[in-house]
Amino acid sequence: MTDEVLICTVDRGVALVTLNRPDKLNAISPELGRAYDDCMVELALDPEVRAIVITGAGRGFSGGADAGRLATLAIDRGASLAAPETSPYERLTGAPEHLRQRYHAAAAAPQPVIAAINGACVGAGLSLAVSCDVRFASSDAFFATIFSQRGLVAEAGLAWTLPRLVGRGAANDLLLSGRRVDALTAQRMGLVNEVLPPERLLPHALAYAHDIASKTSPRSTRVIKAQLQAAETETLSEAIRSAAAALRDALASSDFREAVAALQEGRPADFGGD
């Protein structure tokens, strides 16, 4: 699947989604946004895709919303923010309704989604990255919410998601100041999992994704991802009860039986996802 502003390839169960407006630091234009929406929904619904990596072409992950779009929003006072009558995310019936939208697409997908953050990760680009399950960054990456410096507000639920990722103090810092932080500072905050030399970033992210695709049960990763999301609003008691129910289902699954057989036979498991 390819598009002029977005490139998507699938290799051995791993999809690589590349935002492809390198001359604009992969700023999210309406065209790129629509391409991203369509691509993420197709991947989420594809049982052959077991992990997804998102990155940016050129020297940045994404510099945020396209400047031309911002100018249009200033003129029409936000009228163009109205949601379309139909959305491809309506097809993701297995995901919580509040995640069925662009900036939460990575969270809505049942597969693990890894962000390979090269260079600028700003504004709306940061919203995309925060929705991913795991984030790796190149040593020359930098991060900023920028909204307060543009007369805007914390968009796409970042006032909720960012504190849960980095803590309230760090989220206050990033959102209120809009300041830029480097990759190592972002790692100390908990915003990224690992910082790598630029030349190692994408190979590392893809190798990590291929490990998931080849070694883990798609059923398990799907359920664990749902458990993590549900736990955000559950009490510990509720989480324990729901985990017990999920475990009973797992013990009856084909993937569990395959894992046991593989252990007994001394071979890699061949998971079917059921």
ABEGO torsion letter per residue (X at the ends): XBBAABBBBBBGGBBBBBBBBAAAGGBBBAAAAAAAAAAAAAAAABAABABBBBBBBEABABAEBBAAAAAAAAAAGGAAABBBABBAAAABAABBAAABBAAAAAAABABBBBBBBBEBBBEAAAAAAAABABBBBBAABBBBAGAAAAGBBBBGGAAAAAAAAAEAAAAAAAAAAGBBBBAAAAAAAGABABBBBAAAAAAAAAAAAAAAAAABBAAAAAAAAAAAAAAAABBAAAAAAAAAAAAAAAAABAAAAAAAAAAAAGBBBBBAGX
